[in-house]
Every structure is written in C-alpha cells, then in structure tokens.
C-alpha cells in the first residue's frame, strides 16, 4: 500500500483531471436544455468509467503489459490495426478540440489572434511534455484543474432546485414540446455519457500505471483513488450542469463557446470568479490535450513493439517521442484550418462513443482472463458491471450516428 | 501439424521482442517454419512488411503506407527465452533493430534535454 499522502494526491489528481472540454460543452448545455433531468447520465457514466478504469489499472499493475500489446496478441494484427486506427483518430480529434478550446480561452482572457494563440498553445504543450516528467505533468495539470471547483461553489450559490435535481437522478422522459426534443434528449444522453467515458481515459490510465511503475501491491490504492477521485471529479461535471440549469437557462443563453461557462462564475464572484474558472478550464483542457497526444503515442508504440514511455529518455524511445509531437502538431494544424472547435468537440464525442465497444471489450476480456490475471481476475461485481456496461455502450454506439443526423449535430 | 506447433504460434506470434539488454525490438510479425522432418521453427520475422502480409489487400496497402514494409529475420538459435516477451541472446544493434538511428532519432537527438526522462 502506498503512503497516505500519495493516495491523497492521487485522488486530487484524478478529481482535477476528470473534466475536459467535452463535459464543459455537454454538461452545461444539458443543463440549459433539459435542466436537471439528465443528472442520471452523469451517475451512469461515472460508474462506467470507474468500472473500466479500475480494470485497466489492475491489468497494468498485475501484468505490466500495456493494453495495445494485449489487444494485438489476442485479436491479432488485423483487428488490432483497426482498433488502433479508430482509437488514435478519436484521440487526435479530441486533442484538436482541446487545443482549439485552449486557444479560445486565451483569446477570452487576453484577446489576440486566434491562430497565433493556437500556435502559442502548440509550443506550450510541446515544451511541457518535453521538459516535464510524467509525474510532474500528472500532478501539475491534475491539481491545477481543481480551480474548476469554483463551479461547484458557484452552483451552490446560485441555489439549485434540489427537488428537481433529486428527480433527475431517476431516468425519465423530460417534459418537452415536440418529438424532435426527444431525439435531442437522446443525443444528449449519448453525448454526455461518451464525454465522461472517453476511450483515451482508460488507455491513458493503463499506460500511466506502467509509467508510474505500479505492481500488484497497488491494486487497493488504485481502487481507492478511482472510487473516491472519480465521483469527486464528476461533481465538477454535475456542477456545470447545475450552472447551465440555474444560471444560463433562465436567461435563455445557450453557451456555444466552452469559455462562456466562466461567465456564471463571474456573475457570482466577479473578476476572481472569472479568473479561477478560466484557469481551471485552461489546466483541464491542457491536461486532456497532453493525455490524448500521449495516448496516441502509447497505442502506436505498444502495437508495433517500439520502446515507449516518458520513463525512457527521448534518445532511447525516439519514435514514441516523435509520435506525441506529431499528434500535437497535426491537431494544431487542424485547429488552424479555422474549423469550429465546438464542432470538433461534438464530432470527437460522437465518434468516441462509436468506438467505445472496441475500446472496452479487450479490457473486459483481459481483466477476466485467468491465464493473464491469475487470482487478480475480475470478481463477480466487476464481471457483472463490466458486461452490463458493455451492453449499454453497444446500444449507445449504435444510436450515436443516427441521433447525430436526426438532431443535426445536437441543434434540434 | 502437431499441437506443439500450434501452441508455439499462439505463444510466439504478435508478442513483444526484447534484446539481451531488454531494449524493445518490435513484435514477432511472422514465423518461418521448416516443414522438412517435422515442423520446426527456423526464424522469427520482425517488421511491418511481415505482419501486413497477413492482411487482405486494402488493409495491407494501408498498413504498409503507414508503417512501412521492412522485414528483419532473426534465426531461432538467437531466441533465448519465450515467455510473455520473447528475449533474444543478441543486441538489437546487431540486427539493425535499435531505435538509435533513422529520422525519429535524428529529430529528438538534436533537441535540448534528449537524454533526460
């Protein structure tokens, strides 16, 4: 068992790293459009990410074998290649969305040219990953992401209607005017769940555990960090929904840009509220951009058998290091084509849900495999929840594209 | 085909290969089997050219466009241990499989701090 301080820091890091641009867009807008009635999806998604992160952390701790290595030995080269291309495309898209979001935040805070700011973000991210150790990256971005707690305080200050929130914990059809609103509700269910259960999160978590040198003694610490850190992190996401429902909805504002959410914090706490909110978003998006770029490099290196990891020097793992740099560069170039970052967020979230079954099935099979995991294989709880969630994400994956088309990308 | 041979394929194919210093050398992308006098593993092949050979046409083209078509043959006598990873008795450099060459190395080695973790 690791020391108390390490577990405590791990919990805070997991909490601060929970939210990224997808939740910022979808949680706030879910609150605006459907008030508290999608709260159950936050709970559903959070339990889902807990179930699969626990498995992926446990697999890494017990076997020291990375996920894409397992995928390749079990599924073979062909199926593995398809999974790799799908996973890395979504990671690239998510990284693009985060970089676009970062440039928008800087523009909101300091003004200036969006394209120049995107270039500045690119340089900053490259320098951060190059010069900082893996542990420093994890801690800095995770802990400073906790500035987002301002949204929890703002949500409480704005006086949420608790009764309505409580009834939102139970799945029910909302009171809406037209059939198209039902489709929109369905779209938000899928998108919100996807934003919480993004595939890169478990890939990154699994590889991160190897970067941190975990072994089987870390299994309980892993469980504690996830079981406490993720629900706390999801409170940030829930707070964003509350802010959408109690601040933006009454004013008929539908925040399009992710930075707009900061206005709610500003309304409650003035200038400092705004600064805290922007700082929180900055580190949340920055952390997620880094995690996606590294995930792309982890996946590719593990699939092809290259030397990988921040724990190796760039000279010892040059292909791995060049791959994450390329992820950043290509993502920034996509941003600089002038594509709307919010649209990139929507597409990345929807395509992510389409490949979710592809992501979670190998993890579920590996964690249940006795040859592989020995006595640490899935117990009845992990097995039951694992397959239940696998069924849920399969349904979400099938529904995602039709819902995207019917609702015209969530515009109703 | 004996069961022993099938077992070897399951335990060999697509596994991680490491050299004697535990430097990663790639995956077992294919296996060369000598059928004379009973099936026997003669060599392992490392490189995307070998792995992509097992794919249907379009996927093969895609894989080779992305990751190249190189093939390196390692004689079976050079394989030291077969477990979760396949360990070689030799150094990655002897087979040209070390990563301290090529364009990726040229890029990172020019940057400041490339020896730092």
Interface residues (C-beta under 8 A of the other chain):
Chain A: X63 X65 X69 X72 X73 X76 X77 X78 X80 X81 X130 X131 X133 X304 X305 X306 X307 X308 X310 X311 X312 X313 X314 X315 X316 X317 X318 X319 X321 X322
Chain B: X13 X14 X15 X16 X17 X23 X24 X25 X26 X27 X29 X46 X48 X51 X52 X54 X55 X56 X59 X62 X63 X67 X84 X99 X100 X102 X104 X105 X107 X108 X109 X111 X113 X114 X115 X116 X117
